[in-house]
Each structure stands twice: as C-alpha cells, then as structure tokens.
Amino acid sequence: MSNLLELYRRSTGQFGSRVAQIRDDQWELPTPCTEWNVRALVRHLVYEDLWFAPLMHGETIAQVGDRFEGDILGDDPKAAWGEASEAALATAAEPGAFERTVNLSRGDTPAEVYVWELILDHTVHGWDLARGIGADETMDAEIAERLYANLLPVAASLQQGGAFAAPVPVPDDAGTPVKLLALLGRKA
C-alpha cells in the first residue's frame, strides 16, 4: 500500500494531467457535474487547493474569509491550477502535516481525513474533467479501491447530506473505479 502523501500526489497529478489537455475551445464544455462547465470545475479544484495551506497551517474558515473568492483563474487557468496545486503539495509534504487538525465548516477534523477528501475531489473530478473534454478517463486503480472502501460504509449518509447524487446501478462484476463512480451518482 502506498502512503497517503504518495496517493495525494498521484491524485493531484492525474487531475493536473487532464488540466494540461484542455484546449482553448473547451473551457465552456459541460461536465458530468451539471452545475459546472470545464472552467468552473477547474476553478473548484483550484479553490480547494488554495484553501489547503491556510487550513493546514491552523487558520480557521473565518480567518481565511473571502480571500479566494472571485476570479481565481484569471487569464491563465492552467497556471492558476499549477500554482495552487504546487502550494498544496508542498504543504502536504511538510513534516507532520497529516498529524495536524484542521478547522473545517463541520468543525475540527484530522488532517488525514481532510487529505482523503481532497484525494476524492481530485480523483472523481479528474474523471469528470476527462469526460468533459473527451480525454482518457482511466482512474488510478489503487486510489479508486481505497476511496471505494472508505466511502461504501458512509455513502448513504453523504448522499442524504447532499454531498453526492444517488447511486446508479452497476453490474456486480464492474471494476472498482466504475463502482466508485456509480456510488457517487456517475455513469462510467
């Protein structure tokens, strides 16, 4: 089994490889996240990664405030992604980073749990982005297996809370990436 930092790097790298493939004429294309086009989806992940360092360094939601609101992608969304993800990765690589506690909207949360949430976002939204731009949708198998195992016991409560759409049916012999996407309301 890979360690958490390695999984985080891989999930970020896979999302980043898809950002690099976005052509200039694809930013307005729809994605499986019906409320977001390609640009809005990338903005969501840039936003998530911008929050990472301040929260991991002990700032509260209130202290971060509206620092990352507005047009955080600017004229070069790919560069914005690169800067945000590099800063988040550098923070994750700090000694003891995953032993910290972060202040999230639901309260104090172990950093390890927060990192898993970002791995989930990078992985599933990476698939969303690939689907939106017509790129390779292959998901990191180890990450998919770990996410599926982590989410399966709590999926119903997450769906009731509105975090995910209702699951879609898949054959019993479907691969774990397909099962993970189905659990989160996506058709692979």
HELIX and SHEET records of a PDB file:
HELIX    1   1 LEU A    4  ALA A   20  1                                  17    
HELIX    2   2 ASP A   24  GLN A   26  5                                   3    
HELIX    3   3 VAL A   38  MET A   56  1                                  19    
HELIX    4   4 ILE A   61  VAL A   64  1                                   4    
HELIX    5   5 PRO A   77  ALA A   92  1                                  16    
HELIX    6   6 ALA A   97  GLU A   99  5                                   3    
HELIX    7   7 ALA A  111  ILE A  133  1                                  23    
HELIX    8   8 ALA A  141  LEU A  151  1                                  11    
HELIX    9   9 LEU A  152  VAL A  154  5                                   3    
HELIX   10  10 ALA A  155  GLN A  160  1                                   6    
HELIX   11  11 THR A  176  LEU A  183  1                                   8    
SHEET    1   A 2 THR A 101  LEU A 104  0                                        
SHEET    2   A 2 GLY A 107  PRO A 110 -1                                        
END                                                                             
